Amino acid sequence: MNDLLKLIFSNFGKFLGITFGLIIALCLIFIGFWKTLFIISIVIIGFIIGKLYDEGFSIKKIIKDIIETFRENKWH
């Protein structure tokens, strides 16, 4: 068991690639192409939102900046 963990952690990228490939292949077989594509799209959107949140992204700040842009008439 210890040797298996060493092998996995020394080749972690390959292990993740194989795991994700297997999951996607099983989803394609059992639920179909479009449902799998939809799930992958939702996961990617969730990843992007999580990444932005981790980096300090704030919807309130974006809305505030947009409103200030309209108030200051920066469009001309």
Residue pairs with C-beta under 8 A, 6 or more apart in sequence:
8 15
24 36
24 40
27 35
27 36
27 39
28 36
69 75
